[in-house]
Amino acid sequence: MRYAPIDPQLFVENRRRLAAELPADSIAVVHSADIPWLCADGYLRFIQNSDLFYLTGVDQEESTLILWPDAPDPAQREMLFVRETSELIAIWEGQKLTQEAAAEVSGIANVQWNDRFQPTIRRVMPKTKQVFLNYNEHARSISTAVTPDDRFRDQVQERYPQLRCERLAPILTRLRMVKSEIEIAQLRRACEITRDGFRRSLDVIRPGVMEYEIEAELIHEFVRQGSRAFAYEPIIASGANNCVLHYLDNDKECRDGDLVLMDVGAEYANYKGDLTRTVPVNGRYTKRQRAVYDAVHRVVRACIDDLIRPGVKIREVYAKQVARLVEDELIGLDLLDAGEVAKERENEDLPEEKRGYRKWFMHGVSHSLGIDVHDVTAPEAEFVEGMVVTVEPGIYLRDEGFGIRLENDIVVKAGGNLDLMADIPIDGDEIEALMAEKRG
């Protein structure tokens, strides 16, 4: 395991919170993810179902959790099922969890092999009135993959039609929004590794370097420090590619006078960092680039220092307050006319997507962060104490061939937000000075 063991008290507490939300005479069942298969006999690296990891800390395929808070036998209130290991499996795949090791990782005393799952379900189902089943309800998910949770849901509905099936996702979404101190520690470590990767990338950024060479420096540092991979597909976008929001080719040459936008993050213990910086390829911003850069930086600071705080509706901040800040900055950059903006502001019925600023700032300014890089968030939610979010405004000047986005990760706090990336250079002067230092 590349990451330090996580205190199992995290998972014990997560299950306790979930159990407290379940009504009487109910159970909840959560499965691990499948190994993602390619063509022929090839497969990708296993990535655990975020919900199962959140509740157990088990980072292995073919694992299942049953929560039965009202079980007459206390030993059956939490049951974990894992794949039975063997010497043959150890030879071909490496060491898998023993029952004792799974108990240590999860804090669950009752760990059994997978062949006991179906007999247990057949015994438990007649004793309960409703079962909470898991499903990926993320608003932006368009996945068509059939997961173990999906297969089990179909099985339950077919075999136990008398049972009331309920949705587990709304409960887990609400619980996962608030991060514990143990979770914040994992996120902080992911951000530290991301910081070091960013600093390393500045060693090679200069005219003539290829975008994928910068990507190579980043993943070198991430893996060197225990990250298994990028937290998400990295964006290394130079020149006009700055303006392609989800640019993934990373195959162009970085040219003198251009900017390179890096949207990258390290993963640590399944928790994700998410950083964006836009730096000059030759070490110096042009006057126009710097004006746009400083405008975006001011929006970042306003979000972190003033706008994001507990009790404020997320949509209100994103869709209106930040938008009005960006409008003011675009006016200052001679991209919007102040009179036209004033007319739009008087028209409260005008949808945000129809407003003039959307030509230059067309995405949201933030998302939740955690085990998933776009972590779960309840619809119409408010910022709450302990929530971890990104702050990532941008201004994209496609007609001028460049764009700028900046992004930090913060913990929402009533007494002032905690910036997990406060030690990663973001001020324009600091970026230029650091790049000059790197050039020696």
Helices and strands as residue ranges (DSSP letters): H 9-21, E 26-31, H 50-56, E 64-67, G 74-76, E 78-82, H 87-93, H 99-106, E 110-113, G 114-116, H 117-124, G 125-127, E 130-133, H 148-159, E 164-167, H 169-177, H 181-201, H 211-224, E 235-238, G 239-243, E 259-264, E 267-268, E 271-272, E 275-280, H 287-302, I 303-307, H 314-316, I 317-321, H 322-332, H 338-346, G 352-354, G 356-359, E 388-391, E 394-397, G 398-400, E 402-405, E 408-411, E 418-419, H 428-438
